[in-house]
Amino acid sequence: MVPTLNNMSNQAFQTLKELPTPLNESQCVLHEHEILICGGYRQRVCYSYHTLKNEYKFVCEYPSHIEVNGHCVLKLVDNNKDNNQITLLSFGGHKYFKKHTLVMKYVSVWSNILDISNKSNEFNNHNKWTPFTDNDNHPVIIGRDNDEYRGVRSVIGGRNNNLLFITYIPNNISIFDLNTFQFIKHHTLPTQGLISYHCFVSNSENGQGQEMMKTNKQNYQMLLFKETTGLSIEYDEDNNTFQFHQLPVCDDIAPFYRYAYVCINDIVLFFGGCNWSYSVISKSVHKYSIRENRWMTFKNTLLSPLYNRVAVLSEEDNYIHIIGGENDKHESVTAHMKTKVREWDPSQLVIIYLFILMKHK
């Protein structure tokens, strides 16, 4: 039987256990065999999903006074190298309401470390959102009063992984130093449309695209896409300057934003999305090749049209997880699926083949 488009889609995507709660605009961070799912639009709940067990566990909720609305969550680089815990940073919010900036010291809810440590109170302040504070323990809010951080996107870079690059409405990029707790630069992006709920990744060698690739000396590269906008952003840390280069955007993806995206080696994958008026919801999958500066629209599609989803790469098994979102009826969904990287990046087949070849020599 020749596979139809739907059959091909079913082959490309594997449906996983549904989310405990419908979520859209969620943020996810990978930690070993866990995907930490941190809230969503007006949803404060946070879960850990275990990629091997296909199960969820409750972690915590955002504080009740926090309105989660187009926020951003990243994993901070921990110089202590404590494998038992990671630190998450969550920030964002509407400019007419109080923004939030919180951190969570996370210890796996799947391990027995928490049970053992309960006797010593060692991890009493873990697995909960607490205020982000400076060296004097004063609360720090990232963002100026008039900064609109709904749909904000951010990556971490710098020679010491201490610089937070923030892109936000209407066409702004700012750099916040996580060591000094101060902004060191504000700049206007050379874009025509508003920047929000967009794709913003570092051009990096790692799968998640959070730690930036150095081009020479202390230059770092980032990519930004939204609707017809495509930008290559290069930052010179020594001189604190930006350089921008326009990138092409293919006609098929140009109407859309609010897509799930993930950067893997030298490609960026885009899943779904919607147009500005929400009248067209996409189920297409697109690929941008950084090296070739070329776009591709795949015949394989998502199982259904969705937007406001989040994608995250599980590097252990080379699967991309696509979580939550809204359907074409604008309802939040509990959907969770995964797809193999090699479905979309043929170079992974070569890597796997070479690995097997070397293993059997």
C-alpha positions, 0 to 999 in steps of 0.5 A: 500500500502506498502511504497517504499523507495521513499515513506518512504523518502517523509514521513520523509522529508517535503519540505519547501519554497525554498531559495531566492538564491542557497547556498552551504557551508552555516552556520546557527544559531538558534535564537528563531523562526528564522534560520539565514542563513549566506552566502555560498560558494562565496555568501555573502548574509544573510537571516533570515528564520522564522520557523512559517511563512515559509518565508525569509527576507534579513538581510545583506551581507558580506562586498564586500572585503570578500571571503566567502569560507568554513567559520564558524559562531557561536552564542556567549554567551551574559552575558548581557542577552538582549533578543532583540539581539544576537551576531554572530561570523564569521571567516575563509578563505583561507590561501593564501588570507586574512582571515576574523573575523567579528561579527554581533549584530543581532536584529530580522528583523521580529519584530518592534524593528528596526522600533521603534529604527530607530528614536533614532539610537539605533540599527544603527550598528546592522544587519551588519557584522563589524570587531571583535575588542579587548578591545582597539577597534583594529581589531582581526583576528582569525588564524595565517598566515599559518592556512588554515581555509577553511572547519574549524569547531568550538565549544564554551566552557570553564567554562565561555563560552569564549573558541573557539575550532577550528579544521582545515586542516591538523589535527589541533585543537587550542583554542582561548580565546575570553576574552583575544583575544589570542590563548592559545593552539595549538595541533595536532589531532591523525588522518590519513587524512586531517580534513576539512568540517567535523563534530565537535560537543560538547557532550552536553545536549543542542540540538545545541551542541555548549555549552559543557558538563562538565564531571568532574570539568572543563573537556569538551568533543567533537566529531569529524568525517570525513571519516574513522576518529572518535575521542572523544576529552576531554579537561581539562581546569584547566591543559590546556590539551587534551585527545583523544580516537579513535571512530569507524566509520561504513563502510557505512559512512566511504567514506564520508564527507561534510555532514550535521550534528546535535547533539541532546542529545546523538546522532549525525545525518548525512545527505548526503555527498560526497566522496573525489573525488566528484564522489559519492554523498550520500542521506543516513542518519546515526546515531551515538549513543554516549552512545552506541558507535554504528552506524545505517544507516536508510532505510529512505533517503534524497529525492535526493543525496546532499552534502555541506548542513547544518543542524540545530535543531529548539528546539521549535518544534523538527524539524531538518532543512536541508538547501542548498547544491550541487546536483549530478551535482555539482550545488548549490540548493535552497532546504530547508526541515525539518524532525521530530527529532522523525523520527530518535531518538525514545527516543523523542517519550518517552519524548513526551508521558510522557509530554502528560501523565503528562499534563492530570494527 
